[in-house]
Amino acid sequence: MFVHALWATVYISIVAQVLGIILGLIAALMRMSNFRPLRFLSGAYVLVFRGTPVLVQIMFIWLIIPGRTVGFGAFTLKQEVFAGILALGVNEGAYMREIIRAGIDSIDKGQMEAGKSLGMRYGAIMRRIVLPQAARVIVPPLGNEFNNMMKTSSLVYIIGVYELFSDAEQVFSSSGNVAPFIAVAFWYLVLTSIWSIVQASIERRLAVSEHGDELSLRERAVAVWTEGGGVSRLGDWPFGAGGRWRGRS
Amino acid sequence: MTSSLEGLVLRATEVHKHFGRLHILKGVSLDVRPRETVCIIGTSGSGKTTFLRCINHLEKIDGGSIEVNGHPIGYRMKNGRLVEDSERNISRQRTEIGFVFQRFNLFPHKTALENVTEAPIQVRGVSKQEAISDAEKLLARVGLADKKDTYPGKLSGGQQQRVAIARALAMKPALMLFDEPTSALDPEVTGEVLDVMEELAHEGTTMIVVTHEMGFAKRAADRVVMMDEGVIIEEGSPEHFFESPTHERTKAFLSKIL
């Protein structure tokens, strides 16, 4: 049972994060559009989803989605799982919009002009010239977002999704034993630590021509445990002060 | 269109451009014939770079018209009025116009070769093989055959600008525009870029060059154009220009720069 709970947390976090990236990219491009209604929609989206608690969003989306299951072809999800993923993803998109926009803004406008002067169209320039370069700027904060996502995903326990935290909560309410919460904290720590190492490796690959300071896997693991949040390129420490948790919920 | 205008590569008529309240171009007209090399000179702020950017619609114009190979750039007639053309059409028109930037604007995440093959493959739909073989020839032509797998960050300014020239030539444009191509370079490498451009001029490439390099203008230009405060004040052959300029402003400018 417990393995299912661990898997549910990982799975919900990944799908919600991917959804957040897609929505964030769409919203970022809308924000940069010349067409005013698109800019307005993008602004309204961010205003609403950053300005209200994610817990309220989870509840609201859960309440408005009908049925007991939601199907995608051969593939069905429990309604509460779908609602949870959707709420986390839509919420995440509002934060990703700013991160992606900052990444795109960081690319010299000469790159866009060079693409235009060669007869390339906007979409192709974005996809082949601007976004691959912006990725370097986007990936580090994106990694921190995913770290947060794994922890924030625990909130979906409120709508009855079975995952790490609700597993512990069930054991606690039937036994009154506090130990499951310690265990659950440990497992979140394991997840975020693994992610920190993965993140550092991705960032290292992206930065390979910029920095000469390559760390081995073992050194990265050591750095995660000893230096924690102090090393920004290793991502957000699970207990770190930099978390967005408080601002968000 | 009358027969005397046929075959013009560029026909710019009374082009006006404002940046806010600043009136940058105050009616610029310029015709360029095939195989001609035109150098535009003038003080900074005279509007020469802006004019060049208008030719491939990197800047919108507020009045007048620009035609390349007989096609209006950036605008089309709709119900008797000029409206801005669609992005698709503007992009297609730009494939006919090569542009070399002052700051190169190479794609830093692509090798020299990939910079050159990108647009032929993506825009023209040329096969990868053909694009690569063309690009290798172009890189050889600008003297960089051995740098094809090098990223721009590892190339000198002069080398980057030569890759940028090869990148623009890869689209086989009817007209090449150079926007102060050596202004961002160290003096010792301007020569290698100017040599490439001079060769292009002698081979009969139609080009417009905004430059402060008077030596290049003397050697390579068929015609020199002096711009001042948003208008063309004088134009003529290099001999006329550098030996017997007529306009006071031209004289003052040349005496300062030569």
Interface residues (C-beta under 8 A of the other chain):
Chain A: D108 G110 Q111 E113 A114 K116 S117 L118 G119 M120 R121 Y122 A124 R128 I129 P132 Q133 S209
Chain B: N56 L58 E87 R88 S91 R92 R94 T95 I97 G98 F99 F101 R103 N105 L106 F107 P108 H109 E118 A119 Q122 V123 Y151 G153 R167 A168 M171
